[in-house]
Amino acid sequence: MAYKLGIVMDPIEQIKPYKDSSFAMLLEAQRRGYEIFYMQPEDLFLKNGQAWSVCSELKVWDRDEQYYGFGAGHELPLNTLDIILIRQDPPFNNDYLYSTHMLELAEADGVLVVNKPQSLRDANEKLFASWFPECIPPTLVSANMEQLKTFVQEHRDTILKPLDAMGGSSIFRVRHDDPNINVILETMTGMGRHHIMAQIYLPEIKDGDKRILLIDGEPVPYALARIPAEGETRGNIAAGGTGVGMPITERERWLCQQIAPTLKAKGLWFVGLDVIGDYITEINVTSPTCIRELDAQFHLNIAGTLFDSLETHKPL
């Protein structure tokens, strides 16, 4: 008997298969003989208190063109699946919230949902790191423009970021003498109505914004250091950074050990830490990436390790 795997993700026709971590998971699931059912968030629905989805059977091929094909379509009660992967990119808006509630009903019916829907709601990717204050750089989260301006003046070189974006979008590096500081804060906070995050600028970014992947709390032994492009502050691959793999350091392993028990307790099976220098800057729980880059550079099978763990938790 084969596992039945559902995946909730953004449109598959828009991904870049050579670098997409969800695609790596699909390839590994297919290699293991799983039946795969593809869904987009808008396909989920509730009927008489039960979670269902309009879904399509899916096949994938490891190539850059014509890399997927759909089989039969179904209206499927989600409790007929064994595992559901939630791989929808942020922003975490109301539609995302409703998806987690529907998938939580599937979880209550015995489906292993990865990552746990309640924990996706609880663990904002910018704020979650603040639960581990010994692991983060000086940080302020506030909507108050005077508080934020004081933080910038105190630390002199800072990073300002919204709480709901991804891929390095809308991130500003602001120095204490920036003539645009007021308008930046007005724009980012909506004149003091919206919280944002301010962190001290870490010059170690020149050596890379490292992505460390954890599976059930255990780190993959190599990180992808995303080196900023010339003239850039952000290391994100989506912002033009270059990914260079390297073994994780003792400090990075220590950071992982501080958060691992919480990740395991919250059912956060697959997590990506962003680490600059000695500090965690974000904890990514919605759709962490970098599987394919690390697999290629170090001959790993990170998705295989993930499914080994899931199968141990959810035996047929």
LUMTIKE-700731 format. One record per residue (C-alpha): residue number from 1; residue in one letter; x, z, y. Coordinates in steps of 0.001 Angstrom, whole numbers, always signed. Layout:
<recs>
[NUM,A,[X,Z,Y]]
...
</recs>
This chain:
<recs>
[1,M,[+0,+0,+0]]
[2,A,[+1365,-972,+3429]]
[3,Y,[+1261,+1053,+6605]]
[4,K,[-1220,-158,+9188]]
[5,L,[+370,-102,+12625]]
[6,G,[-1408,-564,+15934]]
[7,I,[+461,-1215,+19140]]
[8,V,[-1019,-883,+22623]]
[9,M,[+1164,-2854,+24993]]
[10,D,[+1195,-5146,+27989]]
[11,P,[+676,-8894,+27403]]
[12,I,[+3107,-9945,+24674]]
[13,E,[+3400,-13427,+26152]]
[14,Q,[+5069,-11925,+29228]]
[15,I,[+7881,-9989,+27527]]
[16,K,[+11514,-11040,+27158]]
[17,P,[+11950,-10674,+23387]]
[18,Y,[+15762,-10531,+23495]]
[19,K,[+15612,-7279,+25520]]
[20,D,[+12198,-5805,+24778]]
[21,S,[+12144,-2499,+22888]]
[22,S,[+8513,-2872,+21827]]
[23,F,[+9453,-6197,+20255]]
[24,A,[+12313,-4482,+18388]]
[25,M,[+9770,-2025,+16983]]
[26,L,[+7469,-4862,+15933]]
[27,L,[+10298,-6699,+14167]]
[28,E,[+11230,-3561,+12241]]
[29,A,[+7618,-2775,+11316]]
[30,Q,[+7164,-6317,+10006]]
[31,R,[+10442,-6087,+8051]]
[32,R,[+9010,-3009,+6343]]
[33,G,[+5843,-4851,+5370]]
[34,Y,[+3515,-3137,+7835]]
[35,E,[+237,-4724,+8791]]
[36,I,[+415,-4999,+12586]]
[37,F,[-2564,-4948,+14953]]
[38,Y,[-1995,-5855,+18598]]
[39,M,[-4058,-4394,+21443]]
[40,Q,[-3971,-4325,+25210]]
[41,P,[-5278,-1238,+27036]]
[42,E,[-8483,-2969,+28091]]
[43,D,[-9271,-3683,+24415]]
[44,L,[-9840,+9,+23655]]
[45,F,[-13395,+1303,+23633]]
[46,L,[-15497,+4233,+22455]]
[47,K,[-18603,+3822,+20321]]
[48,N,[-20700,+6867,+19498]]
[49,G,[-17743,+9176,+20084]]
[50,Q,[-15295,+7181,+17968]]
[51,A,[-12263,+5244,+19207]]
[52,W,[-12278,+1498,+18479]]
[53,S,[-10392,-1540,+19674]]
[54,V,[-10666,-5279,+19795]]
[55,C,[-7379,-6243,+18166]]
[56,S,[-5546,-9153,+16582]]
[57,E,[-3317,-9308,+13546]]
[58,L,[+206,-10061,+14721]]
[59,K,[+3323,-11752,+13341]]
[60,V,[+6668,-11857,+15184]]
[61,W,[+9883,-13862,+14911]]
[62,D,[+13269,-12921,+16331]]
[63,R,[+13731,-15817,+18733]]
[64,D,[+13233,-16496,+22424]]
[65,E,[+10503,-19153,+22127]]
[66,Q,[+7314,-19050,+20051]]
[67,Y,[+8219,-15529,+19018]]
[68,Y,[+4729,-14301,+18088]]
[69,G,[+1543,-15508,+16471]]
[70,F,[-1930,-14067,+16175]]
[71,G,[-4024,-13962,+13035]]
[72,A,[-7611,-12876,+12704]]
[73,G,[-9264,-10836,+15434]]
[74,H,[-11244,-7701,+14659]]
[75,E,[-13276,-4906,+16150]]
[76,L,[-11527,-2076,+14386]]
[77,P,[-12155,+1678,+14248]]
[78,L,[-8772,+3135,+15125]]
[79,N,[-8959,+5775,+12422]]
[80,T,[-8339,+2991,+9881]]
[81,L,[-4762,+2730,+11209]]
[82,D,[-1881,+4977,+10165]]
[83,I,[+274,+4828,+13301]]
[84,I,[-409,+3657,+16863]]
[85,L,[+2426,+3021,+19299]]
[86,I,[+1584,+3337,+23006]]
[87,R,[+3975,+976,+24760]]
[88,Q,[+2207,+281,+28039]]
[89,D,[+4398,+203,+31133]]
[90,P,[+3643,+2406,+34160]]
[91,P,[+2110,+2905,+36655]]
[92,F,[+189,+5781,+35160]]
[93,N,[-3133,+5120,+36896]]
[94,N,[-6745,+5934,+36017]]
[95,D,[-6931,+3097,+33480]]
[96,Y,[-3844,+4460,+31739]]
[97,L,[-5411,+7925,+31799]]
[98,Y,[-8601,+6678,+30157]]
[99,S,[-6543,+4960,+27445]]
[100,T,[-4862,+8237,+26546]]
[101,H,[-8253,+9964,+26216]]
[102,M,[-9512,+7282,+23849]]
[103,L,[-6321,+7333,+21808]]
[104,E,[-6534,+11117,+21619]]
[105,L,[-9826,+10692,+19750]]
[106,A,[-8009,+8459,+17276]]
[107,E,[-5347,+11149,+16945]]
[108,A,[-8063,+13720,+16217]]
[109,D,[-9205,+11424,+13406]]
[110,G,[-5794,+11627,+11759]]
[111,V,[-3859,+8740,+13305]]
[112,L,[-237,+9399,+14313]]
[113,V,[-157,+8309,+17963]]
[114,V,[+3325,+7822,+19439]]
[115,N,[+3897,+9244,+21982]]
[116,K,[+1255,+11960,+21876]]
[117,P,[-1510,+11076,+24383]]
[118,Q,[-1838,+14557,+25887]]
[119,S,[+1916,+14708,+26426]]
[120,L,[+1894,+11339,+28171]]
[121,R,[-539,+12896,+30622]]
[122,D,[+1501,+16081,+30966]]
[123,A,[+4987,+14596,+31302]]
[124,N,[+5251,+12591,+34503]]
[125,E,[+8505,+10679,+34197]]
[126,K,[+9831,+11852,+37559]]
[127,L,[+8506,+15430,+37488]]
[128,F,[+9061,+16363,+33835]]
[129,A,[+12803,+16882,+34323]]
[130,S,[+12032,+19769,+36701]]
[131,W,[+10974,+21827,+33666]]
[132,F,[+14709,+21939,+32898]]
[133,P,[+16215,+23068,+36239]]
[134,E,[+19659,+23654,+34739]]
[135,C,[+19812,+19934,+33894]]
[136,I,[+18864,+18319,+37215]]
[137,P,[+20638,+17737,+40540]]
[138,P,[+19331,+19321,+43769]]
[139,T,[+15772,+18003,+43985]]
[140,L,[+12742,+18354,+46228]]
[141,V,[+9231,+17099,+45474]]
[142,S,[+7009,+17263,+48531]]
[143,A,[+4541,+15400,+50728]]
[144,N,[+5719,+17298,+53801]]
[145,M,[+7841,+14992,+55937]]
[146,E,[+9641,+17838,+57704]]
[147,Q,[+10647,+19412,+54395]]
[148,L,[+11896,+16055,+53152]]
[149,K,[+13781,+15351,+56362]]
[150,T,[+15422,+18778,+56176]]
[151,F,[+16503,+18038,+52595]]
[152,V,[+18069,+14749,+53718]]
[153,Q,[+19836,+16466,+56631]]
[154,E,[+21140,+19234,+54368]]
[155,H,[+22461,+16988,+51611]]
[156,R,[+23434,+14120,+53935]]
[157,D,[+23203,+11383,+51280]]
[158,T,[+20018,+11233,+49231]]
[159,I,[+17746,+9158,+47047]]
[160,L,[+13999,+9000,+47769]]
[161,K,[+11628,+7719,+45099]]
[162,P,[+7870,+7528,+44468]]
[163,L,[+6453,+9441,+41503]]
[164,D,[+4585,+6546,+39884]]
[165,A,[+6934,+3541,+39846]]
[166,M,[+9367,+2141,+37270]]
[167,G,[+12344,-182,+37020]]
[168,G,[+13929,+1134,+40197]]
[169,S,[+11152,-155,+42447]]
[170,S,[+10600,+1402,+45899]]
[171,I,[+13699,+3612,+45684]]
[172,F,[+15569,+4254,+48940]]
[173,R,[+19041,+5614,+49563]]
[174,V,[+18798,+7539,+52847]]
[175,R,[+21654,+9201,+54736]]
[176,H,[+21264,+11995,+57260]]
[177,D,[+21985,+9658,+60191]]
[178,D,[+19742,+6781,+59068]]
[179,P,[+17800,+5633,+62153]]
[180,N,[+14891,+4610,+59902]]
[181,I,[+14426,+7979,+58207]]
[182,N,[+11130,+8759,+59940]]
[183,V,[+9474,+5437,+59152]]
[184,I,[+10732,+5558,+55552]]
[185,L,[+9193,+9001,+55072]]
[186,E,[+5970,+7983,+56832]]
[187,T,[+5639,+4925,+54606]]
[188,M,[+6557,+6604,+51333]]
[189,T,[+4363,+9679,+51857]]
[190,G,[+1475,+7858,+53535]]
[191,M,[+1928,+10042,+56615]]
[192,G,[+2277,+13194,+54566]]
[193,R,[-520,+12591,+52047]]
[194,H,[+1477,+11637,+48948]]
[195,H,[+4227,+13524,+47140]]
[196,I,[+7579,+11862,+46624]]
[197,M,[+10876,+12983,+45103]]
[198,A,[+14133,+13507,+46980]]
[199,Q,[+17381,+13989,+45080]]
[200,I,[+20967,+14287,+46185]]
[201,Y,[+22815,+10982,+45885]]
[202,L,[+25164,+11113,+42903]]
[203,P,[+28269,+8958,+43476]]
[204,E,[+28749,+8775,+39693]]
[205,I,[+26103,+6039,+39790]]
[206,K,[+29035,+3634,+40213]]
[207,D,[+29874,+4412,+36557]]
[208,G,[+26292,+3753,+35527]]
[209,D,[+22820,+5206,+35313]]
[210,K,[+22939,+6039,+31619]]
[211,R,[+19943,+5626,+29337]]
[212,I,[+20037,+7928,+26336]]
[213,L,[+17373,+7412,+23677]]
[214,L,[+16054,+10346,+21638]]
[215,I,[+14058,+10109,+18422]]
[216,D,[+12167,+13308,+17599]]
[217,G,[+14616,+15172,+19828]]
[218,E,[+17778,+13717,+18291]]
[219,P,[+19865,+11451,+20550]]
[220,V,[+21106,+8043,+19506]]
[221,P,[+24905,+8511,+19605]]
[222,Y,[+25415,+5741,+22170]]
[223,A,[+24063,+5400,+25705]]
[224,L,[+23557,+2281,+27785]]
[225,A,[+25284,+2697,+31151]]
[226,R,[+23426,+500,+33610]]
[227,I,[+26010,-451,+36224]]
[228,P,[+24615,-1345,+39662]]
[229,A,[+25114,-4869,+40928]]
[230,E,[+27441,-5404,+43887]]
[231,G,[+25908,-3838,+46992]]
[232,E,[+23145,-2096,+44995]]
[233,T,[+22370,+1603,+44638]]
[234,R,[+20096,+1222,+41611]]
[235,G,[+21459,+705,+38117]]
[236,N,[+18167,-376,+36524]]
[237,I,[+18442,-3590,+34516]]
[238,A,[+15247,-4716,+36268]]
[239,A,[+17101,-4335,+39584]]
[240,G,[+20064,-6465,+38488]]
[241,G,[+22190,-3825,+36776]]
[242,T,[+24516,-4643,+33875]]
[243,G,[+24194,-2712,+30621]]
[244,V,[+27399,-1401,+29042]]
[245,G,[+27158,+722,+25906]]
[246,M,[+29322,+3796,+25365]]
[247,P,[+29351,+6928,+23189]]
[248,I,[+27443,+9865,+24637]]
[249,T,[+29583,+12693,+25998]]
[250,E,[+29553,+16372,+25110]]
[251,R,[+27779,+17120,+28399]]
[252,E,[+25123,+14511,+27617]]
[253,R,[+24643,+15937,+24139]]
[254,W,[+24209,+19377,+25730]]
[255,L,[+21544,+17976,+28086]]
[256,C,[+19704,+16549,+25082]]
[257,Q,[+19855,+19899,+23306]]
[258,Q,[+18218,+21643,+26275]]
[259,I,[+15136,+19424,+26196]]
[260,A,[+14905,+18575,+22481]]
[261,P,[+12740,+21562,+21423]]
[262,T,[+10189,+20754,+24132]]
[263,L,[+10114,+17066,+23184]]
[264,K,[+9475,+17926,+19542]]
[265,A,[+6804,+20499,+20394]]
[266,K,[+5004,+17987,+22623]]
[267,G,[+5039,+15141,+20087]]
[268,L,[+7263,+12993,+22297]]
[269,W,[+8817,+10993,+19476]]
[270,F,[+10616,+8325,+21481]]
[271,V,[+12076,+9282,+24839]]
[272,G,[+14620,+7829,+27245]]
[273,L,[+16740,+10134,+29403]]
[274,D,[+18214,+8780,+32611]]
[275,V,[+21515,+10526,+33264]]
[276,I,[+23837,+10103,+36231]]
[277,G,[+27067,+12068,+36060]]
[278,D,[+26235,+15528,+34729]]
[279,Y,[+22508,+15453,+35465]]
[280,I,[+19179,+14211,+34144]]
[281,T,[+17344,+12303,+36859]]
[282,E,[+14272,+11187,+34870]]
[283,I,[+12689,+11616,+31438]]
[284,N,[+10969,+8394,+30365]]
[285,V,[+8112,+8869,+27897]]
[286,T,[+5761,+5884,+28366]]
[287,S,[+7775,+2844,+27266]]
[288,P,[+11520,+3601,+27144]]
[289,T,[+13747,+554,+26776]]
[290,C,[+17338,-379,+25819]]
[291,I,[+16907,-558,+22036]]
[292,R,[+17966,-4189,+21781]]
[293,E,[+21030,-3816,+23985]]
[294,L,[+22335,-805,+22033]]
[295,D,[+21493,-2382,+18669]]
[296,A,[+23445,-5506,+19586]]
[297,Q,[+26507,-3706,+20959]]
[298,F,[+26868,-1117,+18185]]
[299,H,[+25167,-2749,+15165]]
[300,L,[+22433,-116,+15132]]
[301,N,[+18811,-215,+14017]]
[302,I,[+17194,+2245,+16422]]
[303,A,[+13650,+1146,+15578]]
[304,G,[+14500,+1702,+11916]]
[305,T,[+15538,+5276,+12674]]
[306,L,[+12276,+5767,+14572]]
[307,F,[+10122,+4498,+11700]]
[308,D,[+12087,+6557,+9167]]
[309,S,[+11130,+9620,+11206]]
[310,L,[+7486,+8574,+11591]]
[311,E,[+7126,+7805,+7894]]
[312,T,[+8471,+11246,+7012]]
[313,H,[+5827,+12772,+9282]]
[314,K,[+3049,+10437,+8129]]
[315,P,[+3606,+9582,+4440]]
[316,L,[+1238,+7148,+2777]]
</recs>
